[in-house]
Amino acid sequence: MSVYLDYNSTTPLAQEVLDVVKSVAESSWFNPSSAYDRKAKDVIKQSRQSVATMLNANPNDFLFTSGGTESNFLVFNTFSQNSSGVLPLVITSNIEHPSVLLPLSRLEMLDLIELKIIPVNPSTGVVHVETVLNELRPNRIILITIMLANNETGAIMPIEEIVRAVRAWESKNVSSIVFIHSDLAQAIGKLPLDLTRLGLDYATIVGHKFYGPRIGCLFVRGLLATKPDAALNWSVTRRIAPVRESGAPLVPLFLGGGQEFGFRSGTENTPMIAGLGKAAELVTQNLDVYIEHMLKMRRYLEHELQSAFLPLAAHVRVCIFGVDRCSSSVADLDFNRFLNGKSTEDPRSLFERFHRLPNTVNLAFIGCPGLDSHQVLALCPALQASRGAACHSALHNSSVLQACGYSVEEAKTAIRLSIGRTTTLDDIVHAVDDLKRAVSSLLSGHLQHVATC
């Protein structure tokens, strides 16, 4: 029996999504740009509307992409195409996904942007609003890119507060133009999201994180008001209001047939787009059910972990991010408010209400020198999980946890467990049992070694 607890890495296709992908692949395989086909065009239009409904936004502000990496780079590349004579300033955090940090570092190395990487508060794992404000500069074109929820810790960033504070600063510093991007990959299907309320200029959507296909989407505020062939060449002395009215800028990466409003050339992948639209519909219809289930499973998982390792406390201790460390367990009360329908008009932000994703448990084993999560997972025959971001967890200790105040030794022991829509109580029992046996075995070997020294 295998127990998959790596849903922050990827999710399977929901059966409803798979059915739609198959159906559209069979019935709507024509080129959507052809003059004789209407059905494929309608499928794409409906899917765009479904994504927009899920996020309470204008459907014309979304374009389909190959995934999160491309969506992120479309934004970053736009700000590297600057002809104003002053390098754009890009502000990001030190816990972003590699698809953010690596391309930005590359653009900085090529002298196309000025990059400022700000730290999170190590006691909370969260970006402070004041830290962002301290990096803003007059007479500059500025991009701020900060994820909404961290993929390793589940910590939610105060995006709404950042947007509000930045707009207030911007109104007093009219020589600067500030745009704000957020990668929503880990938040969709786990939190109630409203792009109109968040006030973002750009947002990245990743299908395979919420039971959809491995394509993506990019939200660009006022997309159709932007000319695809326009470079980012405004004068930094231009006032904000006209820019705000004309939409956020976007420079295409691919040129050709002019699909996706001219911003993303290439024949559309109609079946996958249809699948993404269906995945969005499922989130719109069932979000409260998904959250309730994940929260129930997470609470049980945390309880079982703490109980299982209590007998070993003299030698090793389980430290859970957000419970034993960077405590935010009080936020569960607000998940309950949401599930009971009492927070629809709640004026507080996502960060104030929830603090941590309902499905994510990041644990570290403290107190046993030399213990390594590679060793632990290798001794777990059933559990399928990661040390951190699955795309590079085999290569490095978690830089995210070290940014959150963990020592190198503590970060080496960390394991991310992320719950899905179909995770059961039995799954959790088997996973915890796997972990306990693995750690007990390693601990026994360590104690025997110490005794013979």
C-alpha positions in Angstrom: 0.0 0.0 0.0 1.3 3.5 -0.9 0.2 6.7 0.8 0.6 9.8 -1.3 1.1 13.0 0.8 2.8 15.2 -1.8 -0.2 17.1 -3.2 1.6 20.4 -3.0 4.0 18.9 -5.6 1.2 17.8 -8.0 -2.3 16.4 -8.0 -3.9 13.7 -10.2 -6.5 14.7 -12.7 -10.0 14.8 -11.2 -12.1 12.2 -12.9 -14.4 15.0 -14.2 -11.4 16.8 -15.7 -10.2 13.6 -17.3 -13.6 13.0 -18.9 -13.7 16.5 -20.3 -10.1 16.3 -21.7 -11.0 13.0 -23.4 -14.3 14.3 -24.8 -12.8 17.5 -26.2 -9.8 15.7 -27.7 -12.3 13.5 -29.6 -14.9 16.1 -30.6 -13.1 19.5 -30.8 -9.8 18.7 -32.3 -10.0 21.3 -35.1 -7.7 24.3 -35.1 -9.5 27.0 -33.0 -8.2 29.7 -35.4 -9.8 28.1 -38.5 -12.7 29.9 -40.1 -14.9 26.8 -40.2 -14.7 25.8 -36.5 -16.7 27.3 -33.8 -16.8 24.5 -31.2 -13.1 24.7 -30.2 -13.4 28.5 -29.9 -16.4 28.1 -27.6 -14.5 25.5 -25.5 -11.7 28.0 -24.9 -14.0 30.9 -24.3 -15.9 28.9 -21.7 -12.8 27.7 -20.0 -11.5 31.3 -19.7 -14.8 32.2 -18.1 -14.6 29.4 -15.7 -11.1 30.4 -14.5 -12.3 34.0 -14.2 -15.4 33.0 -12.2 -13.2 31.0 -9.8 -11.1 34.1 -9.1 -13.8 36.8 -9.5 -12.1 38.5 -12.4 -12.6 39.6 -16.0 -12.3 36.6 -18.4 -10.6 38.9 -20.9 -7.7 39.4 -18.4 -6.5 35.7 -18.7 -4.3 34.0 -21.2 -3.4 30.3 -21.3 0.2 29.2 -21.0 2.2 26.0 -20.7 2.4 26.3 -16.9 3.5 28.4 -13.9 7.1 28.7 -15.1 6.1 30.3 -18.4 3.5 32.5 -16.7 6.0 33.9 -14.2 8.6 34.5 -16.9 6.2 36.3 -19.2 5.9 38.9 -16.4 9.6 39.1 -15.6 10.6 39.2 -19.3 8.2 42.2 -19.8 10.1 44.2 -17.2 13.5 43.3 -18.7 12.3 44.9 -22.0 12.8 48.4 -20.7 13.9 51.3 -22.9 13.5 54.2 -20.4 17.2 54.3 -19.6 16.7 53.3 -15.9 16.7 49.7 -14.9 13.3 48.5 -13.5 13.5 47.5 -9.8 12.1 44.1 -9.0 11.4 43.2 -5.4 10.8 39.6 -4.3 11.3 37.5 -1.2 13.9 34.9 -0.2 11.3 32.1 0.0 9.9 32.2 -3.6 9.8 29.2 -5.9 12.8 28.6 -8.1 10.7 29.6 -11.2 10.8 33.1 -9.7 14.2 33.4 -8.1 16.3 31.8 -10.8 15.0 33.8 -13.8 15.1 37.0 -11.9 18.7 36.3 -10.8 19.5 35.6 -14.5 18.0 38.9 -15.6 19.9 40.7 -13.0 23.2 39.1 -14.1 22.4 40.3 -17.7 22.0 43.9 -16.3 18.4 44.0 -17.4 16.8 44.6 -14.0 17.9 45.7 -10.5 16.9 42.9 -8.1 16.2 43.2 -4.4 15.5 40.0 -2.5 14.0 40.8 0.9 13.9 38.4 3.9 10.9 37.0 5.6 10.5 37.4 9.3 12.3 34.3 10.6 9.9 34.0 13.6 6.8 33.8 11.3 8.0 32.8 7.9 6.1 35.8 6.4 7.0 38.9 4.4 6.4 42.0 6.4 4.6 44.9 4.7 7.2 47.4 6.1 10.0 45.4 4.6 8.5 45.8 1.1 7.8 49.5 1.6 11.4 50.2 2.7 12.6 49.0 -0.7 10.4 51.3 -2.8 12.2 54.1 -4.7 11.0 57.3 -6.4 11.4 57.8 -10.1 11.4 54.1 -10.9 9.4 51.4 -12.7 8.9 48.8 -10.0 7.7 45.2 -10.0 6.9 43.4 -6.7 6.5 39.6 -7.0 5.6 37.7 -3.8 3.8 34.3 -3.7 0.4 34.1 -1.9 1.2 30.9 -0.1 4.5 29.1 0.4 4.8 25.7 -1.1 6.9 24.2 1.7 5.5 25.8 4.9 2.0 26.6 3.8 2.5 30.1 5.3 0.2 32.7 3.7 1.7 36.1 2.8 -0.2 39.4 3.5 -0.7 40.2 -0.2 -3.8 42.3 0.3 -2.0 44.4 3.0 1.1 44.8 0.7 -1.1 46.0 -2.2 -2.9 48.4 -0.1 0.2 49.9 1.5 2.0 50.1 -1.9 -0.9 51.9 -3.5 -0.9 54.4 -0.7 2.9 55.0 -1.1 2.4 55.2 -4.9 -0.2 57.9 -4.5 2.3 60.1 -2.7 5.2 59.2 -5.1 3.7 59.8 -8.5 7.1 59.7 -10.3 7.1 55.9 -9.7 5.0 53.2 -11.3 4.5 50.0 -9.2 3.1 46.7 -10.5 2.4 43.7 -8.2 2.5 40.0 -9.2 1.7 37.0 -7.1 2.1 33.3 -7.8 -1.1 31.7 -6.7 0.0 28.1 -7.4 -0.4 26.8 -3.9 -3.5 28.8 -2.9 -6.0 27.8 -5.6 -8.4 25.1 -4.4 -7.3 25.7 -0.8 -8.3 29.3 0.0 -11.2 31.6 -1.1 -9.5 33.9 -3.7 -10.8 37.1 -5.1 -8.5 38.9 -7.6 -10.7 42.0 -7.6 -10.3 42.3 -3.9 -6.6 41.5 -3.9 -5.9 44.2 -6.4 -3.0 42.5 -8.2 -1.7 43.5 -11.6 -0.6 39.9 -12.4 -1.3 36.5 -11.0 0.0 33.0 -12.0 -2.4 30.0 -12.1 -1.1 26.5 -12.3 -3.5 23.7 -13.3 -1.8 20.6 -11.9 -1.9 22.0 -8.4 -5.7 21.8 -8.3 -6.5 18.6 -10.1 -6.2 20.0 -13.5 -3.9 19.4 -16.5 -0.3 20.5 -16.6 -0.9 23.9 -18.3 -1.3 27.3 -16.8 -2.8 30.7 -17.0 -1.7 34.2 -16.4 -3.9 37.0 -15.2 -3.0 40.4 -16.5 -5.0 43.4 -15.3 -6.5 45.2 -18.3 -4.9 42.8 -20.8 -6.9 43.8 -23.8 -5.9 47.5 -23.3 -2.3 46.6 -23.8 -0.7 46.4 -27.3 1.2 43.0 -27.7 4.1 44.6 -29.5 4.6 47.5 -27.0 7.8 47.4 -25.0 8.0 48.7 -21.5 9.2 52.2 -22.5 7.1 54.6 -20.5 8.9 57.6 -19.0 9.2 57.2 -15.3 7.8 60.7 -14.9 4.5 59.7 -16.4 1.6 59.9 -13.9 0.1 56.7 -12.6 -3.6 57.3 -13.5 -3.2 56.9 -17.3 -1.0 53.8 -16.8 -3.6 52.2 -14.5 -6.3 52.9 -17.0 -4.4 51.3 -19.9 -3.7 48.0 -18.1 -0.6 46.2 -16.9 2.1 45.8 -19.6 2.9 42.5 -21.2 5.5 41.7 -23.8 5.1 38.4 -25.7 7.7 35.7 -25.5 6.4 33.9 -28.6 5.6 35.5 -32.0 3.7 33.8 -34.7 0.0 33.3 -35.3 -1.1 35.8 -32.7 -3.2 33.5 -30.5 -4.3 34.5 -27.0 -5.0 38.1 -27.9 -1.6 38.3 -29.6 0.3 37.7 -26.4 1.0 33.9 -26.7 1.3 32.6 -30.2 0.9 28.9 -30.9 -2.1 26.7 -31.7 -4.1 26.4 -28.6 -4.1 23.1 -26.7 -7.9 22.9 -26.6 -8.3 19.6 -24.6 -6.0 20.8 -21.8 -7.6 24.2 -21.7 -11.0 22.5 -21.4 -9.6 20.4 -18.5 -8.3 23.6 -16.8 -11.7 25.1 -17.1 -13.4 22.1 -15.6 -10.9 22.0 -12.7 -11.7 25.7 -12.0 -15.5 24.8 -12.1 -14.9 22.1 -9.5 -13.1 24.6 -7.2 -15.9 27.1 -7.6 -18.6 24.5 -6.7 -16.8 22.6 -4.0 -14.2 24.8 -2.3 -15.8 24.7 1.2 -16.0 20.9 1.0 -12.4 20.7 0.0 -11.2 23.0 2.7 -13.3 21.2 5.4 -11.8 17.8 4.4 -8.2 19.0 4.2 -8.4 20.8 7.5 -9.9 17.8 9.2 -7.1 15.6 7.9 -4.4 18.1 8.8 -5.6 18.3 12.3 -5.6 14.5 12.6 -2.2 14.2 11.0 -0.7 16.8 13.4 -2.3 15.1 16.4 -1.1 11.6 15.3 2.4 12.9 14.8 2.6 14.5 18.2 1.2 11.4 19.9 3.3 8.8 18.0 6.6 10.5 18.8 5.8 11.4 22.4 7.5 8.1 23.6 10.6 9.1 21.8 10.7 12.6 23.2 13.9 11.9 25.3 15.8 11.4 22.0 13.9 13.2 19.2 11.2 15.8 19.0 8.8 16.5 16.2 8.6 20.2 15.4 5.6 21.2 13.2 5.8 24.5 11.4 2.8 26.7 12.4 2.1 24.6 15.5 5.4 24.2 17.5 7.0 27.0 15.5 5.7 30.2 13.9 2.4 29.4 15.7 -0.8 30.1 13.8 -3.1 27.4 15.0 -5.6 30.1 16.1 -6.3 30.6 12.4 -8.3 27.3 12.3 -11.1 29.2 14.0 -11.4 31.3 10.9 -11.5 28.3 8.6 -14.5 27.2 10.7 -16.1 30.6 10.2 -15.6 30.3 6.4 -17.0 26.7 6.3 -20.1 27.9 8.3 -20.7 30.6 5.8 -20.0 33.4 8.3 -17.1 35.0 6.6 -18.5 35.9 3.2 -18.4 39.6 4.0 -15.5 39.4 6.4 -13.5 42.6 5.9 -10.3 41.0 7.1 -7.7 39.8 4.6 -6.8 36.2 3.7 -3.6 36.6 5.8 -5.6 37.8 8.9 -8.1 35.1 8.6 -6.1 32.0 7.8 -2.3 32.3 8.1 -1.6 28.8 6.9 -2.9 26.5 4.2 -5.3 23.9 5.4 -3.5 21.0 3.8 0.2 21.5 4.6 2.3 20.0 7.4 6.0 20.7 7.5 7.8 18.8 10.2 11.3 18.5 11.4 12.9 16.0 13.7 14.9 17.8 16.4 17.4 16.4 18.9 19.1 13.5 17.1 22.4 14.7 15.5 22.9 13.3 12.0 19.3 12.4 11.3 18.4 13.2 7.7 15.0 13.3 6.0 16.6 11.5 3.0 17.3 8.5 5.3 13.8 8.7 6.9 11.9 8.7 3.6 14.1 5.9 2.3 13.0 3.7 5.1 9.3 4.5 4.6 7.9 1.8 2.2 4.4 3.3 2.0 4.8 7.1 2.4 5.3 9.2 -0.7 6.4 12.7 0.4 9.1 15.3 -0.2 11.8 17.1 1.7 10.4 20.4 0.4 9.7 21.6 -3.2 9.6 18.3 -5.0 11.3 19.7 -8.1 14.6 20.1 -6.3 14.2 18.4 -2.9 16.6 15.7 -3.8 19.4 18.2 -4.3 19.4 20.7 -1.5 18.3 21.3 2.1 15.4 23.6 2.4 16.6 27.2 1.9 13.0 28.2 2.7 13.2 26.7 6.2 16.6 28.3 6.8 15.1 31.6 5.8 12.4 30.9 8.4 14.9 30.5 11.2 15.7 26.8 11.1 19.4 25.8 11.5 21.0 23.8 8.7 20.8 20.7 10.9 17.1 21.2 11.5 16.4 21.9 7.8 18.1 18.6 6.9 15.5 16.7 8.9 12.4 18.4 7.4 9.7 16.6 5.5 6.7 18.2 3.8 3.4 16.3 4.1 0.6 17.8 2.0 -3.0 16.5 2.0 -5.3 16.1 -0.9 -9.1 15.8 -1.5 -9.1 12.0 -1.2 -6.7 11.6 1.7 -8.2 9.3 4.4 -7.7 8.8 8.1 -6.3 5.3 7.3 -3.7 7.0 5.0 -2.6 9.2 7.8 -2.3 6.3 10.3 -0.1 4.4 7.8 2.0 7.4 7.0 2.6 8.2 10.7 3.4 4.6 11.4 5.9 4.6 8.5 7.6 7.7 9.8 7.8 6.4 13.4 9.3 3.1 12.4 11.8 4.8 10.1 12.9 7.3 12.8 13.0 4.6 15.5 15.2 2.5 13.3 17.6 5.4 12.7 17.5 6.4 16.3 18.3 2.9 17.4 21.3 2.8 15.2 22.5 6.2 16.4 22.2 5.2 20.1 24.1 2.0 19.5 26.8 3.9 17.8 27.0 6.4 20.6 27.1 3.6 23.2 30.1 1.9 21.4 32.1 5.2 21.1 
